[in-house]
Amino acid sequence: MRTLEEIQATLEVAKLEPAELLPSVQCISFSESVSSGDYCLMELDETLCKYIESGQRLIIRGDKDEHAVLCSADKTYDLKMADTSNMLLIIPDCKTPDQLPCNTSTRCVMHCQIFGFAKSYWELKKSHPKLRKLKKCLLENPYNGPSCDTERSADKSKYTMEDLMESIQASEQEIMQQLQQLHACKIEGYWRILELDYEIKLLNHVTQLVDSESWSFAKIPLQICLQELELLEPREMIEHSLNSYGKAYTSDGEVFYSLNEDEVCKSTALMLLQNAVKFNLSEFEDMWQQSVPEGMSTRLDQLKGVALVDRNSRPQVIFQLNVEDLPENTLDRFNSLFNIRDKWTEDDIAPYIQGLCGEKQTIGSLLTKCARSSMQNGVKVFSSRRTV
């Protein structure tokens, strides 16, 4: 334990003026139980520091064969080990200059012990949630209505939100957003994805009722709709369909739904494409328009990210290509896309890579980094950087 006299002597040898230093002195020494293996250090930005200080949790997620990620309530971060040439000391009682008393006129000595040290630390980098596994899990046991579910799903996996958070590398908010995008439904405490045929069946019940009652697709009364259709399907499934394809609002104290035309047309197209390897484009467009509810209009831009048109084939064809089924890794995603098609226009490839863009990164800069550009018939196209 150093004394003030020893400290004063050290300052004189170092030719330091005590008046120019803070009056508080911290003497640091190694504890008897110091270890390098008991602690892991992690570098946090100001936002995450405040998040933890407010009492919130950060959770590390990942199976043994996955690269670990760190999740807050609404964001996902990649964990990367960083080495440093400087030894990092863990001193719980050590104070920074702004924490030391500066209004005292007398010198004081504080003794702090080093409890551990490290030569590396975890760096965090905001990343995209890894959600492909979520759809894969839910497809193990899709829901096809109450009459078909009892025996068929008894021995198959079902997932609560807690189960999904244990296995999916994403924050709770990101998982919930993806569940909504997949039109998943919480049934008896478990999250289930609906068979497309059953999902379309529910939607058809709603649109047929709208047609028979001469309602507007922008003003469907919830309670009347539930009362009229409850003999066909459970009320909660009808309401789930309305939530999946529409938006609720209140008018004069009554709840109404406005159907999203693009979502209705997209699901109808997926139903037509689900069993076809490739579909003649002209025939598909005719059949698609005939299949959607009267009053709705189909457009190919409604299928961005779920279907792809091949305009170079004769006749032109369309086939299902869902962005949710592509690899999540950037390099693997591009390799998969270039295996499907040698050359892409930016408009065609954009829906399949926009989710890979980092913060402040544009689709153009991502293409510049991961693909080679060239001109074909006056149009810029992108191809693989790999040597053929």
Secondary structure, 3 states (H helix, E strand, C coil): CCCHHHHHHHHHHCCCCHHHCCCEEEEEEEEEEEECCCCCCECCCHHHHHHHHCCCCCEEECCCCCCCEEECCCCEEEEEEEEEEEEEEECCCCCCHHHCCCCCCCCEEEEEEEEEEEEEEEEEEEECCECHHHHHHHCCCCECCHHHHHHHCCCCCCECHHHHHHHCECCHHHHHHHHHHCCCEEECCEEECECHHHHHHHHHHHHHHHHHHCCECCEEEHHHHHHHHCCCCCHHHHHHHHHHHEEEEEECCEEEEEECHHHHHHHHHHHHHCCCCCEEHHHHHHHHHHHCCCCCCCCHHHHCCCEEEECCCCCCEEEECCHHHCCCCHHHHHHHHHHHCCCEEHHHHHHHHHHHCCCCCCHHHHHHHHEEEEEECCEEEEEECCCC
